[in-house]
Amino acid sequence: MELEKYLKEETSYLLDHVCGTITKDKINLPGPDFTDRIMIPSDRSNRVLGSLQQLFDHGRLSGTGHLSLLPVDQGVEHSAGASFAPNPEYFDPANIVKLALEGGCNAVASTLGVLGAVSRKYAHKIPFLVKLNHNELLSYPNTFDQIYFAQVEQAWDMGAVAVGATIYFGSPESDRQIQETSKAFKRAHELGMATVLWCYLRNDAFKTDQDYAVSADLTGQANHLGVTIEADIIKQKQPTNNGGFLALKNFGKTNELVYSKLTTDHPIDLTRYQVANCYMGRAGLINSGGASGKDDFAAAARTAVINKRAGGMGLISGRKAFQRPMKEGVKLLHLIQDIYLDNDITIA
């Protein structure tokens, strides 16, 4: 791969870095045998293990232990107009699934309605991940709360192999969201489906001199809460700073060693701390791709390199892929996957 054209002046900084904080030998790394090596000792049933293996066995990353997921729930989360106006063909659920298929993804993640509209045609062709709860933006004034639009049994009936949910950790509603999602994930595991948790932080107090909702220490703790309710895979924004616990007065608990020994300001070390909070990688960390912008290909490549070298399991990238012509979206997804397929890009 010609990564230099994407990483530019950060090429050596990212590709040659050696993580001296939490070393790679301490991490349960992704790999072809991840289900056998890491998941079998857990309390997950044979059917859950089979569902996880279906995710690992599909698409261009099949057999690697890494994941490339296409999430398209933004029609609810960010409004359909804002999400699909740049490319109106994605108002049609069939095109969302086609992008995931042609893009070589391990699975397609979307709403009950989107996946249900085409489930008989596609559920046997690509693993479905049904997102159960959403933040809707039609209430006035806008509020920010994750509410359930779907039931676990509906995902099971359409042939989904996994369910997903979001918790806004740090928000006034988080206690209720944790309880609701814990129950939903328990039911999903009873039915044999895997569980994926969007572990996002949301509270205006986290935004001071920086946006500490993407700090390594706060996102790490959100991950730790996520694996506590038995999320099999954690979706998290890649950290861009650190010290959220230190920036807010009379908030939470931390330890000086988090900042002096377990992290540095290097993005790979910050992401390694996120992995560590996922039970040292026993739950896979997938980082989100973020909003679409003018340098999407470079941003996607950078995020993938950091995630892979930190010991993460993959990327879940939506808007960067579907807010452009399908051929370009496929190209972007393949770029991400090529990084995980490149044996020269190793664990830091």
Secondary structure per residue as TSV (DSSP state, phi and psi in degrees):
chain	resnum	aa	ss	phi	psi
A	1	M	-	360.0	147.2
A	2	E	-	-97.3	71.3
A	3	L	T	-70.4	-22.9
A	4	E	H	-58.1	-33.9
A	5	K	H	-69.6	-18.2
A	6	Y	H	-98.8	-43.2
A	7	L	H	-82.8	-24.8
A	8	K	G	52.0	-124.0
A	9	E	G	-69.6	-10.7
A	10	E	G	-92.4	2.9
A	11	T	H	-53.5	-58.0
A	12	S	H	-68.0	-38.3
A	13	Y	H	-56.1	-38.4
A	14	L	H	-94.1	-37.0
A	15	L	H	-84.6	-23.0
A	16	D	S	-104.4	-1.6
A	17	H	-	-66.2	139.1
A	18	V	-	-114.6	123.2
A	19	C	-	-77.7	114.2
A	20	G	-	-105.6	8.1
A	21	T	S	-88.4	-81.4
A	22	I	S	-102.5	106.8
A	23	T	-	-74.0	157.3
A	24	K	G	-62.1	-26.1
A	25	D	G	-69.1	-14.5
A	26	K	G	-87.7	-14.0
A	27	I	S	-94.7	138.9
A	28	N	-	-80.6	95.6
A	29	L	-	-79.5	150.0
A	30	P	-	-61.9	155.2
A	31	G	-	179.1	171.6
A	32	P	T	-57.0	-26.5
A	33	D	T	-103.2	21.1
A	34	F	H	-57.2	-44.0
A	35	T	I	-62.1	-46.6
A	36	D	I	-68.1	-42.0
A	37	R	I	-79.0	-37.7
A	38	I	I	-110.8	-40.7
A	39	M	I	-87.0	-30.6
A	40	I	T	-59.7	-38.7
A	41	P	T	-67.1	-10.5
A	42	S	S	-79.9	-177.2
A	43	D	S	-88.9	9.2
A	44	R	-	-68.4	139.5
A	45	S	-	-74.8	168.6
A	46	N	H	-58.9	-35.2
A	47	R	H	-70.1	-37.9
A	48	V	H	-65.4	-43.0
A	49	L	H	-60.0	-38.8
A	50	G	H	-65.2	-38.5
A	51	S	H	-66.0	-43.6
A	52	L	H	-60.3	-41.5
A	53	Q	H	-66.7	-32.0
A	54	Q	H	-60.7	-40.2
A	55	L	H	-62.6	-44.3
A	56	F	H	-70.0	-23.0
A	57	D	T	-96.1	3.5
A	58	H	S	-110.9	151.0
A	59	G	S	82.4	-171.5
A	60	R	T	-68.3	-22.2
A	61	L	T	-94.1	10.2
A	62	S	T	-53.9	131.6
A	63	G	T	85.5	4.0
A	64	T	T	-102.2	-20.5
A	65	G	T	84.5	2.8
A	66	H	-	-105.7	159.8
A	67	L	E	-128.0	138.2
A	68	S	E	-126.2	108.5
A	69	L	E	-112.4	144.5
A	70	L	E	-105.1	112.5
A	71	P	E	-103.6	125.7
A	72	V	E	-134.8	74.9
A	73	D	-	-113.3	10.4
A	74	Q	H	-69.4	-16.3
A	75	G	I	-60.0	-28.2
A	76	V	I	-93.8	-49.7
A	77	E	I	-63.7	-36.5
A	78	H	I	-124.2	6.4
A	79	S	I	81.0	143.4
A	80	A	H	-63.7	-39.8
A	81	G	H	-63.0	-47.4
A	82	A	H	-63.8	-33.9
A	83	S	H	-81.7	-42.3
A	84	F	H	-106.8	-7.5
A	85	A	T	-56.9	-38.4
A	86	P	T	-63.2	-20.7
A	87	N	S	-154.4	81.1
A	88	P	G	-61.9	-16.0
A	89	E	G	-61.5	-20.5
A	90	Y	G	-84.7	3.6
A	91	F	G	-63.6	-25.4
A	92	D	S	-88.7	117.3
A	93	P	H	-56.1	-30.3
A	94	A	H	-60.5	-36.5
A	95	N	H	-72.0	-29.1
A	96	I	H	-63.0	-46.5
A	97	V	H	-67.9	-38.4
A	98	K	H	-60.2	-40.6
A	99	L	H	-61.9	-42.5
A	100	A	H	-64.1	-39.4
A	101	L	H	-68.3	-52.1
A	102	E	H	-68.2	-26.8
A	103	G	T	-80.0	-3.7
A	104	G	T	72.1	28.8
A	105	C	-	-76.2	156.5
A	106	N	S	-72.3	-30.3
A	107	A	E	-162.2	163.1
A	108	V	E	-115.8	131.3
A	109	A	E	-113.8	125.7
A	110	S	E	-160.3	-168.8
A	111	T	-	-78.7	166.6
A	112	L	H	-55.9	-44.4
A	113	G	H	-66.8	-45.5
A	114	V	H	-61.2	-52.6
A	115	L	H	-72.8	-34.8
A	116	G	H	-64.8	-29.6
A	117	A	H	-66.7	-23.3
A	118	V	T	-131.7	17.4
A	119	S	H	-64.2	-38.6
A	120	R	H	-66.4	-25.6
A	121	K	H	-86.9	-31.3
A	122	Y	H	-123.3	-14.9
A	123	A	T	-62.4	-23.3
A	124	H	T	-92.6	-2.5
A	125	K	T	-103.7	-23.0
A	126	I	S	-153.1	138.7
A	127	P	-	-59.3	135.7
A	128	F	E	-98.9	137.2
A	129	L	E	-122.1	111.3
A	130	V	E	-91.5	120.6
A	131	K	E	-80.7	121.4
A	132	L	-	-87.8	-34.8
A	133	N	E	-123.2	159.6
A	134	H	E	-150.7	161.3
A	135	N	-	-102.4	115.7
A	136	E	-	-95.6	146.2
A	137	L	S	-112.4	28.8
A	138	L	-	-101.3	-16.1
A	139	S	S	-66.7	142.7
A	140	Y	S	-122.2	127.7
A	141	P	S	-69.8	160.6
A	142	N	-	-56.7	135.0
A	143	T	-	-117.9	166.0
A	144	F	-	-128.6	99.4
A	145	D	-	-151.6	138.4
A	146	Q	-	-88.7	117.9
A	147	I	E	-122.1	151.4
A	148	Y	E	-80.8	124.2
A	149	F	-	-99.4	-17.1
A	150	A	S	-142.3	159.8
A	151	Q	-	-107.5	152.0
A	152	V	H	-58.0	-40.1
A	153	E	H	-62.6	-31.3
A	154	Q	H	-67.0	-37.5
A	155	A	H	-64.7	-42.8
A	156	W	H	-62.0	-44.7
A	157	D	H	-62.0	-32.6
A	158	M	T	-84.9	-1.9
A	159	G	T	93.8	16.5
A	160	A	-	-67.6	148.5
A	161	V	S	-99.2	-10.8
A	162	A	E	-152.6	157.0
A	163	V	E	-123.5	155.6
A	164	G	E	-132.8	158.4
A	165	A	E	-153.8	160.3
A	166	T	E	-115.2	139.4
A	167	I	E	-120.7	130.4
A	168	Y	E	-89.5	83.6
A	169	F	E	-63.3	138.8
A	170	G	T	91.8	-10.9
A	171	S	S	-86.5	161.2
A	172	P	T	-60.6	-24.1
A	173	E	T	-91.9	0.5
A	174	S	H	-64.0	-35.5
A	175	D	H	-58.1	-46.9
A	176	R	H	-65.4	-42.5
A	177	Q	H	-62.8	-39.6
A	178	I	H	-61.2	-45.2
A	179	Q	H	-66.6	-44.4
A	180	E	H	-61.7	-45.0
A	181	T	H	-73.2	-33.7
A	182	S	H	-59.3	-43.4
A	183	K	H	-65.6	-41.6
A	184	A	H	-64.3	-42.0
A	185	F	H	-68.5	-35.8
A	186	K	H	-60.2	-45.6
A	187	R	H	-66.1	-39.5
A	188	A	H	-61.5	-43.1
A	189	H	H	-65.7	-35.9
A	190	E	H	-61.6	-35.5
A	191	L	H	-86.6	-6.5
A	192	G	T	95.7	14.4
A	193	M	-	-98.7	151.6
A	194	A	E	-79.9	162.9
A	195	T	E	-127.4	136.6
A	196	V	E	-128.2	127.7
A	197	L	E	-115.7	124.5
A	198	W	E	-79.3	104.7
A	199	C	E	-97.0	78.4
A	200	Y	E	-101.5	148.9
A	201	L	E	-101.0	135.9
A	202	R	-	-146.9	111.9
A	203	N	-	-170.5	129.6
A	204	D	G	-58.6	-25.1
A	205	A	G	-66.2	-21.3
A	206	F	G	-74.0	-11.7
A	207	K	B	-102.2	102.7
A	208	T	S	-121.8	-111.7
A	209	D	S	-71.5	-23.0
A	210	Q	S	-139.1	171.1
A	211	D	B	-90.7	96.4
A	212	Y	G	-79.3	1.6
A	213	A	G	-68.1	-12.6
A	214	V	G	-118.5	28.4
A	215	S	B	-83.2	150.4
A	216	A	H	-63.9	-39.2
A	217	D	H	-71.3	-41.0
A	218	L	H	-73.7	-43.2
A	219	T	H	-66.0	-34.6
A	220	G	H	-61.1	-43.8
A	221	Q	H	-66.7	-36.5
A	222	A	H	-60.5	-42.8
A	223	N	H	-58.9	-42.9
A	224	H	H	-63.5	-36.7
A	225	L	H	-67.9	-36.1
A	226	G	H	-64.3	-44.0
A	227	V	H	-72.7	-18.7
A	228	T	H	-65.7	-33.1
A	229	I	T	-94.0	19.4
A	230	E	T	65.7	42.0
A	231	A	-	-68.4	129.4
A	232	D	S	-76.7	-31.5
A	233	I	E	-134.7	136.4
A	234	I	E	-108.6	127.3
A	235	K	E	-101.9	127.2
A	236	Q	E	-145.5	147.4
A	237	K	-	-69.5	140.2
A	238	Q	-	-68.3	136.1
A	239	P	-	-69.9	143.4
A	240	T	-	-118.0	-5.6
A	241	N	B	-156.6	-170.9
A	242	N	-	-150.5	168.0
A	243	G	-	90.0	26.9
A	244	G	H	-62.3	-39.8
A	245	F	H	-64.9	-31.4
A	246	L	H	-79.7	-28.1
A	247	A	H	-77.3	-25.2
A	248	L	S	-102.8	129.2
A	249	K	T	-77.8	141.8
A	250	N	T	53.6	45.2
A	251	F	-	-132.7	123.8
A	252	G	S	59.8	-164.9
A	253	K	-	-140.4	143.9
A	254	T	-	-147.1	-172.4
A	255	N	-	-141.0	140.1
A	256	E	H	-56.6	-28.9
A	257	L	H	-66.1	-23.5
A	258	V	H	-57.8	-36.7
A	259	Y	H	-96.9	-26.7
A	260	S	H	-95.0	-25.5
A	261	K	T	-122.7	-38.5
A	262	L	S	-91.5	-12.2
A	263	T	-	-142.4	160.1
A	264	T	-	-130.7	-168.9
A	265	D	S	-89.3	4.8
A	266	H	S	-75.1	134.2
A	267	P	H	-59.7	-31.4
A	268	I	H	-69.3	-39.9
A	269	D	H	-67.3	-37.5
A	270	L	H	-65.3	-41.1
A	271	T	H	-71.6	-33.8
A	272	R	H	-58.5	-35.7
A	273	Y	H	-66.2	-35.3
A	274	Q	H	-62.4	-43.5
A	275	V	H	-61.0	-43.1
A	276	A	H	-58.9	-36.8
A	277	N	H	-75.8	-9.9
A	278	C	T	-91.4	46.6
A	279	Y	T	54.1	47.0
A	280	M	T	54.5	38.4
A	281	G	T	90.0	3.5
A	282	R	T	-67.2	-27.2
A	283	A	S	-106.3	129.3
A	284	G	E	-68.4	138.5
A	285	L	E	-99.3	118.9
A	286	I	E	-112.8	128.9
A	287	N	E	-91.5	148.5
A	288	S	E	-81.6	151.2
A	289	G	-	-81.0	-23.5
A	290	G	-	84.3	-179.1
A	291	A	-	-69.7	159.3
A	292	S	-	-78.2	144.4
A	293	G	-	-150.8	-164.1
A	294	K	T	-80.4	-20.3
A	295	D	T	-119.8	48.1
A	296	D	H	-60.9	-41.1
A	297	F	H	-67.0	-42.9
A	298	A	H	-66.0	-41.9
A	299	A	H	-65.3	-41.4
A	300	A	H	-65.0	-42.8
A	301	A	H	-62.1	-44.8
A	302	R	H	-61.4	-46.3
A	303	T	H	-62.4	-41.1
A	304	A	H	-66.3	-43.0
A	305	V	H	-61.3	-45.2
A	306	I	H	-63.4	-46.2
A	307	N	H	-60.9	-47.8
A	308	K	H	-64.4	-45.9
A	309	R	H	-71.1	-23.0
A	310	A	H	-79.3	-14.6
A	311	G	T	102.4	13.5
A	312	G	-	-73.8	169.5
A	313	M	-	-96.9	-17.6
A	314	G	E	159.4	-163.3
A	315	L	E	-129.2	148.7
A	316	I	E	-125.1	104.8
A	317	S	-	-124.9	120.7
A	318	G	-	-112.9	-72.1
A	319	R	H	-59.7	-35.2
A	320	K	H	-61.8	-27.0
A	321	A	H	-93.0	-44.2
A	322	F	H	-92.2	-9.9
A	323	Q	S	-91.9	38.9
A	324	R	S	-156.4	165.6
A	325	P	-	-53.5	147.7
A	326	M	H	-56.2	-40.3
A	327	K	H	-61.1	-39.3
A	328	E	H	-71.8	-36.7
A	329	G	H	-62.3	-41.5
A	330	V	H	-62.4	-42.0
A	331	K	H	-60.8	-41.6
A	332	L	H	-66.3	-43.0
A	333	L	H	-63.1	-38.9
A	334	H	H	-67.2	-34.7
A	335	L	H	-60.4	-47.1
A	336	I	H	-58.6	-48.2
A	337	Q	H	-65.3	-36.3
A	338	D	H	-60.7	-31.4
A	339	I	H	-66.2	-40.6
A	340	Y	H	-74.6	-22.6
A	341	L	H	-84.4	-13.7
A	342	D	-	-82.5	110.2
A	343	N	T	-70.0	-13.4
A	344	D	T	-79.6	-15.3
A	345	I	S	-94.6	103.4
A	346	T	-	-108.3	171.7
A	347	I	-	-69.3	131.5
A	348	A	-	-72.5	360.0
